[in-house]
Amino acid sequence: MIRPAFAAAAAAILLSSTPSGAQATPILERREVRADGHPLTVWSKRPPTAARGSILLVHGRTWSARPNFDLQVPGSRRSASLMDALVARGYAVYALDQRGYGGTPRDSTGWLTPERAQRDVSTVLTWIMERERGGSRRTLASPVLLGYSRGAQVAMLVAQRHPEQLSGLVLYGFPAPRPGSELAPDPGAPPRQHTTAAAAGEDFISPAVTPPGVKEAYVRTATTTDSIRADWRLESQFAALDPARLHVPTLLLDGERDPHASASNHPTVFATLGTADRWWVVLPGADHAAHLEVQGAFVNALVAFIERR
């Protein structure tokens, strides 16, 4: 039985992976949402019947939504799509390509900043709420916001600025800044560096829990959708991150072997969260790609948090 860690109970929940049954592949839809006139690509999938709720997924630093959240593994009978797995549990799922990633072009500056990213996510959350509450859908609760890696930092900024826009926050693979760490200075122009297959596969450091073909499919998809690395500047804006300013229900979700979500600083993050409605879940054996390696356990943890009441 899964036991939530409420209030000051700083416990980590360990979950084992459970494979899901065969499901028909949901239809992937590509939507365009305008933020200050700039087109943002939002991918969506939904169940055939009324959704239990909605979830917005925000990717990390290097790779866009589709390799991370809708990975297809050719020749495999087991889906690696997190979107499909959440749809199978009854949720409408949305995944944003941030500026310069996947199907979303850069804006005229060529750069993405933390504040620009959080405003874009806020715009998409508003669009989702309007879409889900309209027509025959009638999904009344605000979306759950899940941020992955750097996307978790962006999601945290959104939750601090606009807590009314989300019903829950998931900080997955959250690279909490260490005290005294310094951010690199901004270069003069966007470098627009080519991405590499080696970089696409570097998060998979736990072969014992990685299903066959997943790493290879991820590398192929990631380097196709994001052949040029997106460029960030003004990263000092992430200094505004403050766990004490989070007053929405929050799940801190880590892979046990994730080198980016450090066990040395997450106890402090968890202990200082401004909400008493908080969970911390650790997925044994997994790393920074836990949502693709132990997907059954990942989805169990996420859904248990969302449905905790």
Secondary structure, DSSP 4 states (H G I P E B T S, - for coil): ------TT--PPEE----PPPP-PPPPPEEEEEEETTEEEEEEEE--SS--SEEEEEE--SS--HHHHHSB--TT-SS-B-HHHHHHHTTEEEEEEE-TTSTTS---TTS-B-HHHHHHHHHHHHHHHHHHHHSTTT---SPPEEEEETHHHHHHHHHHHH-GGG-SEEEEES--PPPTT--PPPPPSS---PBP-HHHHTTT---GGGSPTTHHHHHHHHHHHHTSB---B--GGGGGG--GGG--S-EEEEEETT-SSS-TTTHHHHHHH-S-SSEEEEEETT--TTHHHHSHHHHHHHHHHHHT--
